[in-house]
Amino acid sequence: MTAEIDLLKFEAASGHLKFLPAVALGFLRQLPQWHLAFADALASQNVHAQLELLHKIKGACYAVAAYDTVDVVHQAEASHGRGEPLLPADLLAHLQRVEVELQAIVANVPPQ
C-alpha cells in the first residue's frame, strides 16, 4: 500500500513538515461534514452541490499533499464534464486512507 500523503511535496510546498499536523487537524475537522453533505448531494442528485464539494475536497487534499486523491477528484470532474454520473466509491476509499494517515500524523506529534 502506498502513502496517500506525499510528505516531500508537503514539505516543499509549505517549507517544513512541522506545519502538517495543524493542516491535518483542519482537514480532519471538515471531513465528517463533507461526508454528510456529499451523501445528501448524491441522494438528492444535486450535481451542483456534488461539484462544489468535489472542489472543496480537492483544495483540502492539495493542502495536505494527498495528490492521489486530487487525481481521483480530477477524474470525477472529468466524468461529470462528459455527462457521466458521479461514482464516489473510489473517492471515498481514498478519503478514508487520507483520514487514517492524517490521524496517525496528528497522533504522533510530540507534546510541547
Helices and strands as residue ranges (DSSP letters): H 7-14, G 17-19, H 20-43, H 47-63, H 67-81, H 89-107
